Amino acid sequence: MTVTGDAPSNLSVRQAAFIGVGAMVGAGIFALLGAAGEVAGAAVWVSFLLAGAIAALQGYSFAKFGARYPTGAGLLEYVFRAFGNGHITGVVGWLLLATNAIITAMVAVSFGSYADSAFADGNGDWTAAFAVLVVVVMSVLNILGSGVVARAQTVVVIVVIGILTVFAVATLTNLHPHLLAFSGYPSFRDIVSSVALTFFAFLGFGVITFTAKDLADPARELPRAVFLALGIATAVYVAVAIGVFGTLTVDEVVDSGGTALAVAAEPVLGTAGYWLMSVTALFATAGATNAGLYPAAGLCEQMASTGQFPPLLGRRFFDRAPAGLIVTALAAVILSVGFDLSSIASLGSAVALIVFTFVTIGHLRVRKETGARTWLLVVAIVSTVVVLATFAVTTLVDEPGTAVALVAILLLSILLDLGWKRSRDSHPVGA
């Protein structure tokens, strides 16, 4: 399979990893603490740890796949190698396109929430407008090319990780241990259910697979980038979650919504801490929006070149703007305006867990080619299925709107695949 688009930019391992870290940190720690706290209470740090372990298992699968088949198609290359160029690959392609749009919408809404608090009245009236603005600006950066994306992500990640380290040290040295007492934790089933939310915070590592076309030695460098990104993100999430829930009560974290880190910084670092974390959140969520849009062009161009998507999605307008990127940005704008933050996170995690499970099931079929260990792939599949099942029983039952949206996305992906292929086969090119 070949991927059209920009010439290779020879990204380094660090730059590839930072594209993933930028997507993960912005999507997770600034946006999800309040929503995760409603389910897991002060045990959110455990939820992040479990989610990180599951992400590492999937990361092992992706890294082995990527080392064997390094292309700009990312996850779609893996699905193609496992299932061929049929309906499964097509449906997963549409689901992955939806996942990218959902991730982008999620972090854009979080950016809008912080921007509204910093620059407007803080009542949420301008949240949607700021969310749309960041999607537009980051779409322009992506149109300029992967080199620009990588340089922007490097700056963002260095700033964000540096300030979060200061925040973690400050809060960890001022903990109130009773707030983290095990006796106050909810049931383990609730904690496992919350993993479907906190796993959203790790979805950015999938973006790294799309950097393979820009790495000098992808077989060696892609696995390093994946595990470096996951290691950094997990350490940051666990440290910050302990710091926040060891400083504020669960109710205070939940009530603060998407601005939990800024609220937690104020008692320790004063008013300056609140503003520092707000500015950091703007950097992080802008970077995550940037990284969330990154795979759209390569994904759509690859799927169009193999006949899985309509040719229009593989086009570049004015020889520069990828149609896939524009479609993803438009979908993200609609989601960010029409849905609340926690619903987007639940939806994104569920769709991504389904996609990742399919990828690793497919990996089992070609494991001899990649050299992956069978038992690790099986554990990866079982862990995601358990989280999905627990999430469905404990969360989706109470969120009928999210459940309906999830079913709608699954059905729409199937219908788009069937509809396009019926049209393609009844009107073949050159007929």
Secondary structure as GFF3:
##gff-version 3
##sequence-region A 1 431
A	DSSP	alpha_helix	13	28	.	.	.	ID=ss1
A	DSSP	alpha_helix	33	40	.	.	.	ID=ss2
A	DSSP	three_ten_helix	41	43	.	.	.	ID=ss3
A	DSSP	alpha_helix	44	68	.	.	.	ID=ss4
A	DSSP	alpha_helix	75	83	.	.	.	ID=ss5
A	DSSP	alpha_helix	87	119	.	.	.	ID=ss6
A	DSSP	alpha_helix	127	143	.	.	.	ID=ss7
A	DSSP	alpha_helix	146	172	.	.	.	ID=ss8
A	DSSP	three_ten_helix	177	180	.	.	.	ID=ss9
A	DSSP	three_ten_helix	182	184	.	.	.	ID=ss10
A	DSSP	alpha_helix	188	198	.	.	.	ID=ss11
A	DSSP	three_ten_helix	199	214	.	.	.	ID=ss12
A	DSSP	alpha_helix	218	245	.	.	.	ID=ss13
A	DSSP	alpha_helix	250	256	.	.	.	ID=ss14
A	DSSP	three_ten_helix	257	259	.	.	.	ID=ss15
A	DSSP	alpha_helix	260	293	.	.	.	ID=ss16
A	DSSP	alpha_helix	295	305	.	.	.	ID=ss17
A	DSSP	three_ten_helix	311	314	.	.	.	ID=ss18
A	DSSP	beta_strand	316	317	.	.	.	ID=ss19
A	DSSP	beta_strand	321	322	.	.	.	ID=ss20
A	DSSP	alpha_helix	323	338	.	.	.	ID=ss21
A	DSSP	alpha_helix	341	365	.	.	.	ID=ss22
A	DSSP	alpha_helix	367	370	.	.	.	ID=ss23
A	DSSP	alpha_helix	374	394	.	.	.	ID=ss24
A	DSSP	three_ten_helix	396	398	.	.	.	ID=ss25
A	DSSP	alpha_helix	400	426	.	.	.	ID=ss26
###
